[in-house]
Every structure is written in C-alpha cells, then in structure tokens.
Amino acid sequence: MRKFLIILCIPVFFFSCRKEKEIPFSFVPLGTVSSEHAAALAEAYARDTAEIPDAAFSTNTDNSVSIAAKDGTELLRVYSIADQWIIITPEGYYDDSIDGASLLSVVKGETRYTLDQLFESLYRPDLVLSAMKEGVLHGVLNVEKPKSGLAELLKDDKKPPILSDMSITANIDSITVNVAVTDNGGGTGILSVFGRNPGEQDELLALYAIENAEQPKYSKVIPLNREFSLIGVSAFNHDRTIESEQAWMEIGGILPSRTAEPAVEPGIPGFYALFAGNANSSVSLENLFAEQEQGSLYSKVNIRKLENSGLTEGGFSQFINSVASDGKKGDVLIVNLPAQFDSGGDFIFNDLNKWDLLEKLPKISTRNFLILLHAAEKPGIEEETAFARLRKWLAGKGMALVPEADVFPESVSKIPAAMETPRPLQQFFTAHDFLALAQGYGDTMISLPSEDFNLFDPYPGYGVLRMQTMASGTIAIEGFDMPPLALTFGETLSRRLPGGTYTVTMTFRNGHKETKSATLKGKGSEWLIFTYVPDLLAGDLRGMLPGFGVYIDELNPANYNKYEPVVLKQMELPIWNQAFLAGEELYKKGSYDGAIAEYNKAISFKNDYTGAYVSRGNSYRRKGDAERAIADYTRALKLKSDYAEIYNYRGYLYCQKGDHSAAIADFTQAIKFRSNYADAFFNRAYAYGKLKDWDKTITDYSQVIKLEPKNAIAYNQRAGAYLNKGDSEKAEADFAVAEKL
C-alpha cells in the first residue's frame, strides 16, 4: 500500500538560550502536533517523573508545550505527534516514545536531520530529567554536558558520510553488501548493516569500524541466521555522533530458490559463557551454568572467566572469535559483564566500550544469546539511559541490568521450585523464564529476546523415573515430602530425580499395596510397572444393571478397569463407549487431564477406536503437548485414512513446530478428501507464506475468498503476499476490501 509523508508547513519555534541569544537551528515536526496531548504529557512528566507538581507550562505557536523555570527560562519542550512524543531541552537532548524521534527534525539552513540520526549524541533521558529538576528547583540549568548539543553538532565539519551505489548479492546462508561511503565533511566512523522483516524490530547484522578509511567502496560478507525481506545500511561520521540516513534494499526476490526445506543443523546445541569482572552474582551464575555439563540439554559447555584486568578488547575478541569459529546456529551464548555509566550516556565495561561490544557480537551466528549487565549500585536514571541506548542496537536480544547485590543468586536458588509439575519433563528452563524470574528480585531492567529459547536444564545430573499401573490408585515415592499422586490405568507418571535407589509404593483403590524399587544412574531413566489387577466379584456391582447399559457411577470404582466378558455381553452400551462419552463430557468442561484418562480407558477396551484417538489428540493439543497430539492423530489416520479434519489438525501442529513442508502435505490431504475445506486452504496458504512461496500463497488465499467472500483476514493476508511479491497495486486493492469488510 502506498504511503505518503506529509511535512506540514507550520510556524517553527526557535529555542532561546539563557542570554536570549537566538540559536541558529529550529525544530520542524513531521506531522500534526497535538497541543492537548502535549500539555497532558508535560504535566504528567513534571508531576510523576520529575516529582515537581508546581511547574509552569505554556503553549507555543507550533502547538508544542514548554516547561519553564521559576525565572521564566524555558527548560523543556514537549511534542505530541501521531500518538508519539518527544521531550527536548534547548540544547537538543531528548527523551521520546518508541518512534517519537523519527517525527521531529532539526533544520539549520540546508541541513536537516531527524532526531533518530542524532540518537548517539542527543538521546539522554538522564539530562532531560536533570534539566527539569535543576531548572525548576533552582532557577538555573546546572547539568554536566558530555557534548555541547546541537549548536556543535550542526557544524559542517560534523556531517555524516553519504552512501551510494548500494547492491546486495545473496547466498543461502550469507549476503554480500556492496556500498560506497563518501566523506561529507565529518569523516567516516562506522558502517552498520541491519536486517528487517515486517512487524519486527530491525536486527543489527554487522558493524565495522571505518575511521579514516581511504577506500571509497566496501564489500562485506555477512552470515545470516535467518532470512530478511530488507537489508539496511548506514554510516556515522568520524566522531560517531551523527548517523546518515539508512539506505534499504529488498532482498526477498534475489535469494536462490530452494528445492527443499533447509536442512536442520545436526547435533545437540553447545553452551558458551563469558563471566567477566568481580560481581557477586557472577559466582552463582557461573556455578549454575558449569553444572550444565551434567545436564541433558547441551553437547558441551565452554565457560571462560575474566577478571577485571583481563576484560580488554583483545580478551573479549578472542572469546567471541572462538565461539564464532567453533559454534553452531543453535548454540547458546551468555555474556556477563560489569557495567559502569560514563558521561557520554553509555556503559563502559572496564576497557571495553559499547562499540567494542557491537562490533564483536554480530560475528556469532546464533540468535540465542543473553547479555547480563551488573551495575555497581542500584540502577538509576543514568543506568536506564545507557540500557536504552544499548537496547536500540541490540533490539530483539535478551538483556538484563541488575545491581551487583545478590539478585541472581536468590532467584537462581528458586529455579527448581519453579520447575515443579505440571511443566513437562522435556521442557527446559527458557530465556524468558530466567529473565522474568530475575525481574522479580531487586531493581532489575530486562529486555526479552524476540524469540524464546531453552537456556538450561534446572536438574543437571538428574534421571527420570517413569511409572505405570494396570489399575488405578495413588503412588508415593519413599523419602519425598509430597502427597501421594493419582495414577490411572494407561497413564505414565514421570519424575526427575537425583541418582540413587528409590522405593515406590502403589496403593490401589481397594486398599491393596504393591511396592517396587528402581535405581537411577546419572541422566538415565528407569521404568516401574505395577501389574496388580483386582478381581471382579459379583458382589462388586450395585444392584441390577439397566438393560440399555450402565453409568460409570454404578460400578465399583476399584474395579472399573477390568470386567468379565460375561458382564460385557449383557450390556447394550459397550464399556469403551461409556468411557468415551465420559471423556467427551470432561473435554467440554475443559478438564483435559480427566478426559484423557477416560479416553485411555476407552482405547484399552477397543484399541481400534478412531474417535477416542482423535479426542485424546484434541485434549493433548489443548494442553499444549503437540508431540502426543500428533501421535494420536497419526494413529487415527491409520484407522481412517480419509479423515480430512484430522489431516488439518495435524498440519496445524506441524506448522506450530515449524515443519511447514509436513504441514503442507497434511493440508493437501485434507483438501483432497474435502474439496471445499476453507480452513485447510487458509492454513496451507499460511504455510506456503512461511516458505516464501508467494504464488502458491496467493492461490490458496484466493480459494478461501472464493469459498468465503466476506473473509476479511484472507483479503488482508493475500494483500501481504502481493506486497512481498512486489505487486503493490493488487496489495492496495486487497487492503481496501479488507478494510471495508
């Protein structure tokens, strides 16, 4: 869809300095400024953030709102544009919402920058707050300024380089970016490359130092850990204070076609960690991750420890290079650093600075890494500023800033408790789990990774004890302070336990007990199967059974799992049917565990009962257990190979797992047996889209629209496919229809 940027011709306001001397630059909003919203924001900032309720406010001719000191001097100005906001000082230091800085430009003569281009110099929420507090309370602006603001930045000898002649050559696992960088008066500092996908934050792919470079054109090979629809390039001046406009190029159409799904990299992931500095929290974390050698998640664990004296650019580079040369895409990387705030608004890490970090980290092919930063004291506005400035470059990556006190040790000690049932055994503790747990202790700032990943096995060295029974009852593990657990016929109860010998007692519903023992060794697993089956006696049935069958509560619960053939023959409603109907009732109520128990009983009496496998699969799907659901759907399809709905259900789960080729095969089978199956067409279109096969995506969404002409979502999705294919006119038409519907 075509979008137009309208720059309003409105009166611009020139800031005045303390001596009422005009500063030769002005701010120009890129959109309509709402004075009402700006006033509300200014009052909220003064009252809630700066905690100064009696500040003075005034509305300017450009609809921005000024906050003044007691002597009338303007301290801050607030802009509200298109639901975004910017708070800025006369010198140009600002705080903003997520996209606010892109909507306000700075103009001096023929020179124009958006605040986004000046981010590295002027994004300083700490100075904005200080200006507010110092100015309103004391009538003077007393702020230590790391730079002299816009008056200095807008000089001709600060201009950023000019980019030209950009081109991209794409391979399956990498791209080659070619770009000419021309000095425009301010020299050359760094060259950065980003990847972009719709609806996601831009990802930093590479950063190169190009100070005083003589070559006019650069050619850089950049590994890719996933595909992007756009690649962007920008360059900074020599002082790294002003960024050029970002140049973007589409690459979706030039990637080599693939005849099959990309092969999954074989092998179990490895784990790499760098623990630097003397933070108390590092000790507990280092011990925790060192134990992963005995866990069941990683093929190898590589931990390096650097004291402050060893935390140099060379030492850090050596570690990163070793991971880059030895690692795989699925590996996990933890970088744990002590962080101190410097006067320029960024963190320094002993002898490392932010640019050292940004230059080295993109060399790692994996997306699975966390950066853990330890502040010397309780994080304040300065640390929040530095954290936000680093997060802009590392968008989508997991980050945490915590005080040096024992925040992580306390939370780490609670991890085993957080892993208690009902979490499945195969689910490890993830990056999101870890950061969310850390945030619950102390003053912690976190940034969750855009894609979650398994971080560690909370029970390294533990084995798995699995237990089954032929009749229902309760089970207890000797020596564990926990109530007996229910175990029914057909189910498996699993527990992670340290190595050792365990005595387990099964108490059946009729009071009978059976005791067995098992020995776990390291990460191994053992089975205990209780084979006792109660006899069915004539006296166990309460009264005459009705001629049409029996209800579940009319049978002795202790003997529900076994019936004599002569009794079954007398019933017009088979036992397997009774269990299935009971399961259906529980499923409708959302009691999926209970429903699964009933379907297990149905299957135990009739192992070719297609409906029970389907319903049990649905229950597992509702519980989030995709593997068991797929297994049950597969059994059902072996019994009834033309079951269109089950192909659709199984395909949906394959999509969730990321196996889009298998999903497409199932959706195709569903359509084969039910040619007007709109859901299957829609799901197959989605899967084709994930493989970037836009022609087939469009064909299937078109079929959905044919079957369901008022399906706005299908129009919207087809528009997106047209857009990815480069057909903007058809995309615009579909977006228009979707909007009307």
N, C-alpha and C positions, 0 to 999 in steps of 0.2 A: 504494500500500500504506500502510495506517495505521501510524504510528509513535508510540510513547508515550515521553515523557521522564520518567524516574523520579528524583526528588530524594530521596536516601537520608537518613533521619533518623539521623545518626551524631553522636557527640560532636564538637564543634568545638573547635579549639585556638586560644587567644588568644596571639598573639605577646607577648613581654615585651621592653621596651626595656632599655637598659644599666643603668638605675637600678631595675629590677624593678618599674616602674610599669605598670599594665595599660593597654593601648591599647584604646579603645572600638570596635573592629571585629574581625570574625572572618572566616575563610575557610571556605566551605562547598563541598565537591566536588559536582559534578552527575554522580554515578556512583560505582561501586565503586573504591576506591583499593587498588592492589596494593603492599603493603609490600615484597614480594620484588623487584619490578621497580624500585621507588623506591630501594631500597638499592643495587641494581646500578648504577642511573643516578648516584646520589650518589657512589659510589666511582669510577666512570668519569670523572665531571666533575672530581673532585678530582685524580685521577691524571693524566688525559690532557689536560684543558683548562687547569686551573689549575696543573698540574705540582706538586702537593703531595701526595705519597703517604701522609703520616702524619697526615692529618686525622682528627678524631674524629666518629663517627656515632652516632645514637640514633634509635629508632623511637618515634613519637608515638601517642597513643590513636586518632587518625584514620587510622593506617597510613601517614602521610607520614613521611619520614626527614629528620632535622635534621643539619646540619653545624655543628660548634661550633669556636670559637676556643680558644686554649690556656687562657684563663681561664674556659672553660666557657660563655661567652656564645654564644647561637645566632646564626649568621651567615646561613645559608640554609636553606630547607626545600624538599624535592623531593617532588612528587606524580606518581604514575603512574596515569592513568585511561583505560581503554578504549584501550590502546596509544598514548596520547598522554602528554606530560609537561610539567611546569611546574617551574621552579626560581625561587624567590622570596625576596627579602630581607624583614626585619621591616617595613621602610618600604613594601613593596609593589612595588619594582622587580623585574622578572621577565625571564626568557628562557623560550622554550617551543618545542614542536614545531609543525607547521603549524596544527593545530586545537586545540592544548592550552589556550589562553587561554579558549576558549569553554566549557570544562568545569570552571572554577573561578570561583565567585562570591565577592564581598566583601559582607558584611552589616553594617550599622550601624543598629540599631533597625528602622524600617520601610523603610529604604533598602537596595536590593540592586542591584549591578551585576555583570556578568561582567567578567573581565579584558579581554575584547575591547573593551568600551565604554571602558576606561581606557587603551587602547593608546597614544594620543598622549602620555600623561603617564608611563606606567609601563613600557612596553616598552623596557628598557635592558640588553641583554646586557653592555654595557661596564661598567655599575655592578655587575652581578651578579658578574662576574669580578673586579672591583676589590675588592668586599666580601670575596670568598673569599681573595684573595691578601693584602690588607692585614690582614684579621682573623686568619687563621691564622698568618701570619708574625710579626705584631707584637702580637697580642692586643687590638688596637683597630680600630674601623671608621673609617677615615680617607678618606672619599670626598666629593669635591666634588659636592653635590647641586643640580641645577638647580631642583628643586621639593622641597617637604618631604614628599612622599609622600602616603599615604592619609589620614593624620591631617588634612591640609589639604584634600584633595580631597573628603572626605566631609562637609564643612560644607554647610549648607543653601543658602548663597549661591553654591554651585558647581554646583547641579543642572542637568542638560541640559534643553532645551525638550521640550515634549510635542507630538507630531504627531497630527493628527486630520483628518477629512473629506478623505481622500486619494482622488483619482479620476484616471483617465487617458483622454485622447482620442487615438486613434491614426490616423495617416495612413500612406501607403505609405512615405514617407521620413523621417517625424518623429513625435514624440509630444508631447502637451501634458500636463504633470504639474501637477495642482492639489493643494495641501496647505495646511492651516492649521498654523501654528507658534506655540505659546503659551509665553511666558516662564514657567519654573517656579522662578524664584529666582536662576538663574545667568546670566540674559541670553541673547542669541542671538548666534551667531558665524558659522557657515557652514551651508549647506544642500547636501547631496550627493545625487546620483542615480546608481544603479547598474543595470546590466543583468545578467541571469543566465540561463544555459542549463544543462541537466543535464550533470554531469560536467565542467564548465568553471569556471575561476576567475571571480569577479564582475568586471565591467568598469566602471570609472568613466566615466560618460557626461557628467556636468556637475558643476561645483562653483561655488557662488555665495556671496559674502560678504553676510551679512545682519545685521551688527553694528548694534545699537540701532535695528533696523527698527521702524517704527510700524505697518505694515500687518500684520494678523493672518493673511492668506491670500496664498499665492503661486501664480502661474500661469506656468510656464516651458515654452517650446517648445524641444525638444531634437532636433537632427538624429540620425538613426540610420544607421550604415554597414552594419548587418545586423539581422536580427530576433532578438528575445529572447523567452523564454517568461515571464519575470518582470521586473518593474521594482521596484527598492527605493529608499527614501528614508530619510535620517537627517539629524539636525541636531546641531550642537555648541553648548555654552554659549559665553558671550562670550569666555572665556579660551582656548577651543578645547582644553580639557583632558579633557572627558567627552562621549562621544557618546551620543545617545539610542538606544533600541532601533530597529533597522531595520524599517521597515514595507514589506511586499512585496505586490504585486498582480499577478495574472495578466493578460497582455495577448494571449495566443495566440488567444483566441476573438473578439476585437473588432477585429482588423486587417481592413481592407476586403479582400474576396475579389478575386483577380486572375484575369482571363480568360486570361492567357498568362504565360510566363516574364518576369520583369523584364528590361527591355532592358539590355544591357551598355553601359556608358557608352563612347561612341565616342572614338577618338583614342589616341595613344601617351601614356603617363604622363609627367608632368613631375617634375623633381627640385628640391627646395628644401633649403638647408642654412644653418645659422647657426653660425659659428665665433666663439666669444667667449673673451676672456682672452688670455694670452700663453704658453699651454702649447706646448712644443716640438713635441709630437705633432700639434698642430693644423695646423702648417705643411705637413707631409707629406700629411695627410688633405685639407686644403684643395686642394692641388695635384692630388691624385688625383681628387677629385670635380669639380674645374674642367675636367679633361680629358674629362669625360663629354659635353661639348658636341660632341666629335668622334666619340663612340661611337654605337652603333646601338640603344640602349635607351630614351633619353628624347627627348621632343619639344622640351624646353627645360631649361636648367639655370640656376637662380637661387640664387646664393651671396651671403650677406651676412656681413661681418666686423665684429665689435665688439671694440674694446679694452676693458680692464677699466673704464676711465672711462665707456664707453658702455653697459656692461651694467647697465642700470637697468630698473625695472619698465616705464617708458614705452617704452624702446627695444625690449625683448623683446615687449611687447604690440603694438607697431607691426609687427614682423616677423610674428608669429602672425596678426594681422588681415589682412595682405596675402596670406598663404598661404590663409587661410580664404575670402577673397573671390575669389581667382584660381584656386584649385586644384580638382582633381577627386578622386574617391574612390580612384582607382588610383595617385595620386601618391605619391612617396616623400619623407619629411622626416627630416633629420638635425639634431639639436640637440647641439652640442658645447660643454660648459661647464666652467670651472674650479670645483672643489668644495672647500669647507673645512668641517670639522666644527665645530659650535657646542656649547655646554654643554647645550643642550636635547635633544641626541640626533639632530639633523637636520643636513643640509647647508645651507650658505648659498652663494650664487653671486654674489659681490660684493654689489650692492644688492638682489639677488633672494633671496627665501626659498622654502621648499618650497611654501607656499600660493600664491605667485605662479605657480609652475610648474603646479600642479594646476588652478588656475583658468583658465589660458590654453590648455593643451594640448588639452583635450577639444573646443575650438572647431574643431579640424582634423577634417574628415570622414574622412580616410584612416585606415586601421588600419596602414599601412605606415610606421612611423617608429621610429627608434632614438635613444636618449638616451646620449650618450657623456660620461662624467664623468672629470675628471682631478684626482687628489689631489695635494697639494703634495709629499707624501713617500710612502714605501711604505705601502700601506693596512694598517691595524691593526684592533684590535677596535672602536675608535671609528668608523672608516670603515665597517666591516662592519655595525655597528649602524645607522648612517644609511642605508646602502644598503638594508638590510632594511626599514626604516621607509618609505622611498620606494617600494620594490617592492610593498609591500602595497597602495598606492593605484594603482600602475600595473601591476597583475597582467596578464600576457599580453603586455606590451610588451617590446621588446628594450632591454636596458640593459647598460652595461659601465662598471666603475670601474677605472681603471688609474693607476699612478703617472705623474708628469709626465715621467719619463725617456722615452727613445726606444723605447717599446714598439710603438706602432703603426707608426712608420716602418720598423722592422726587419721586422715582419710584412707590411706593405704591399709591401715590396720583393720578397717571396717569392710574391706572388699570381700573377704569370704562370706560375711553375713549378707552382703548384697547379692551373692550368687546362690542363695538358697532356692529351693523349689518355689514356684513351678518352672523356673528357667530350664530349658532343655540342656542335656549334657553336652551336646555338640556346640552350643553357643558359648563362645568365649567372651571375656570382658572387652568391650569395644572402646574406641577412642572417645565416642560421645559419652559412654558410661563414665569413663575416667575423668573427663573434664567436668561433667555435671556433678560428679561426686566431689571433686576438688572445690567447685564453686560453693558448695555447701559449708565450707570451713574457711573462716577468716575473710579478709578483704581480697577477693580474687577477681581478676578480669579474664574472661575467656573468649575465644573465637572458635566456634565449632567448625570442623572441616566440612566442606560441602558434601563429601561422600564419606560415610562412616566405614570403618574397617576394624577387624579384630586386632586388639592391641596386645593382650597377654592372656595366658592361662592362669586363672587365680588359684588353681590347685596343682602346681607342678609336682611331679613325682607321685601323684595320686593314681590309683587304679579305679576300675569300675566294677562294682558288684551288681549283677543282674539277677533278678528273682522272678520266677513264675510259679503258678499253682494250678492244680487240676480242680480245685474247689475254692469257693470264696471264703474270706476271713480277714484277719488282721495279722500284720507281720511286725516283729520287733528285732532290732539289732542290739545284742547284749553290749553294755558298756556305753551306750549313747543316750544322753539325756534328751529324749524326744518321745512323744506319744506314739503308740503303735499306729501303723499306716494300713489303710484298707488295700487289699489286693484281691481282685476278682479273676475268675477264670478267663483266660485268653489275653490278659494284660501282662506287661512286663514292667516291673519296678526297678529303676536303676539308681545307684548312689555312687558318687565319687568318694573314695575313702583312702587314707594313707595305707602304705604297705603294711601287712600284718595278717593275723588269723582272726576271723570273725565267726561268732556263733549267732545263728539266726533262728528264731522260733516263729512258726506259723500256727496261729490259733484259729481253728475253723469255727463256723457259726454254731455247730452243735457242741462246742466245748473241747473237742479233740485237739491235741497239740502235736506238732511234729517239729523236731529240731535238727538242723544241719549245720555244718561248718565249711568254711572256704578260706583259702589263703591267697591274698593278693600280693603280687611281686611287682614293685615299681609301677610302671604305667600299664601293666597288663589288665586283663579282665577275666572274671570268673562267673560261672552260672550256678545258681541253686534252683532246682526244680522240685517242688513239693508234690508228691504223687498220690497222696491220700485222697480217696473218694468215698464219701459217706454212702452207706447202703440206703436204698429207698424201701421203706416198710409201708405196708398197707395202712398202718395207723398214722402215718405222717400226713395223709390227706384229710382235710377237714370236711367231712360230710360228702354227700353225693355230688359228683361233678355234673354241671349242666350239660344237656345233650349237645348244645352248639359249641362247646369248648369251655375253657377256663380263663379266669382272670389271674393275673400274676399274684395278687394278694391272697388268692385262695390256695396257694401252695406253700408248704413249709419252706421258708427262705433258706434253711440249712441245706435243703436237698434240691434247690432249684436247678442246679447244673446237671443233674442226672435223672433220667426217667426210664422206667422199664418199658420195653417195646409194647407190651400188652396194654399199658395205660395210654400210650400214644395212639394206638389203633382205635381206642374208644372215643377219641376227640375228633370232632369235625373241623376244628381250627387247630392247625399244627402248632407245636411249641415254637418253632422258628418264626412263625408268623406272629405269634403273641409277642415275642421278644422284639421283632422288627417294629411292630406298632407302638410298643412302649418306647423304643428308641426315637420314633418319629415325634411322639409327644414331648419327650425331653428336648429334642432338637428345636422344636418350635418355641420352647421356653428359654432357649439359649443355654441349656445345661449340656454342653457338648461332651464333657467327660462322661456324664451319666449315659448320654445317648450312645457313645462309643462302646461302653460296657454292654449295653443291650444288643447293639449290632454284632459285637463279638459272640454273644450267646446265640444269636440267630445263625451266624456263619458256622458255629461249632456243630449245629444240628443239620445245617444244609450248606455245604461248602461251595455249591454252585449257585447260590442265591445272588443274582446280579444286583438287585435293588439294595441289598444290605451293603455290598461293597461300595456302591455309588454313594449311599447315605453316609457310610462311615468315612469315605473320602471327603464328602462335603463337610463333615464335622471336623476332620483334621485341617481342612482348608480354612475353616472359620477360626481354628485355634492358631493358625499361622505355621502349621507343620507341613510344609509343602512336599517334603520327600515322602511322607506316609500317604498324603493325599494322592500324589502321582502314582504311587504303588497300587493303591486301591482302585483308582480309575483304570489303570492298566489291566488289573485282574478283571474288572467289569467288562472291558472291551474284548478280552479274550473269550468271555462268555457270550457277549452280544456285540459283534464287530461292526454293526451299523448304527450304533448309538451316537447320533450326531451331537447331542448336548454334552456328552462326556468328552468327546474329542475337543469341544470348545472349552470345557472346564480345564482339561489337562493342558491345552495350549496356553490358556491364561496363566497357569502356574509356570510353564516353561518360560513365558515372557518375563514373569517376575524374577526368575532365576537368571535371566539374561541369555537364555538359549533360544534365540529368535528363529533360527533355522528349524529346530524341532517344533517350535510353536506354529510356524507357518505350515509345516506338514500336517499338524493336527487340525488347524483351522480349515485347511484344504479338504481334509477328510470330512469334517463337519458339513462343509458346503456340498460335498459330493452326495451325502445322504439326505441333505435338506437344502435344496437349491435356493430357497427364499429366506435363509437364515441371516438376517441383518446383523445380529451380534457377531457372528463369525466373520462376516465380511469386514466389519468395523475393526475387530481385533487383528485380523490379518493385515489390514491397512496399517495399523499401528506398528506391527512387527516389521513390515516392509520399510516403514519410515525409519525404524531403528537401524536398519541395514542401509539406509540412504538410497533405496531403490525407489526413486520418486515417481517413475512412470507407473509401476505396479501399485504404489500407494494411492495415487490419483485414481487409477482404475477401480480399486476396491471402495474408496470413499464415494465414487460416483455410483457404484452399485447400491451402497447404503442409501444414498439420496434418492435413487430410483425406487427403492422399497419403502423409504420413509421420507417423503418430500419435505417434511417440516422439521427435520433433524438439524437444528442449528449447529450442534457440535460437529457434525460431519462436514457441513459447509466450512466451518472455521478451520478444521483440520486439513481439508483439501486446499484451502487458501494457503496454509502454511507450507504444504507440499509444493504448490505452484511457486511460492516465493523462493523456496530452496532451489527449485529448478531454474529460476531466473525469469519466470513468466509473471511479471508484476501486474499486468493488466487483468489476467484471469484471477490472480490472487485478490486484487482490489474488488473485482465483481463478487467473488465468493464472500469476502469480508462484509460487503454491503448487504448481501442476502442474510448472512448470519446475524447481523445487527438488527435487521427488520424482524426476524423470527424471534 
